[in-house]
């Protein structure tokens, strides 16, 4: 009986994951400017051409690594129904303020996570100089997250908890804009208390 042939798809999955993990680790160690495809390949234990077979650039690798990191966060939250909902579908307990504070606190924790911080800063910088990459970042990572906020706010508006003429995208930007500004420019500490205060002040203006 012939020995079972190796499963090429499983081998490819392992290689892809090793590449994504290597990119996340390296961007935290050396920063985006010094990150190279060669270094990622060496850390992952694959050939450089293996990476180029799947991604056109180091920025594209980082984008997929960020998506994988977000997926891991959702899986790790699986033991907590509230946390899992925040990653895969916005929680709706009937208390809009509590739901928003819950998710913004998770966002604060993510911004304070060194793995996420280095990758997100690298993608932000790369997207600013590469419009195509920036568009893919918005489409694949940012917009799906913003849509979850809008969906929850829409339900609140229909329940009479927000003004009938509230601009939902603007409310989302009012919540996330200051948080992102403080993280990106390091203008102050990112804490749960700050996230809670943002929710209270924004809802006070649109309730």
Buried (B, 14 or more C-beta within 10 A) or exposed (E): EEEEEEEEEEEEEBBBEBBBBBBBBBBBEEEBEEBEBEBBBBBBEBEBEBBEEEBEBBBBBBBBBBBBBBEEBBEEBEEEEBBBBBBEEBBBEEEBBEBBBBBBBBBBBBBEBEBBBBBBBBBBBBBEEBEEBBEBBEEEBBEEBBEBBBBBBEBBBEEEBBEEEBEBEEBBBBBBEBBBEBBEEEEEEBEEEBBBEBBEEBBEEBE
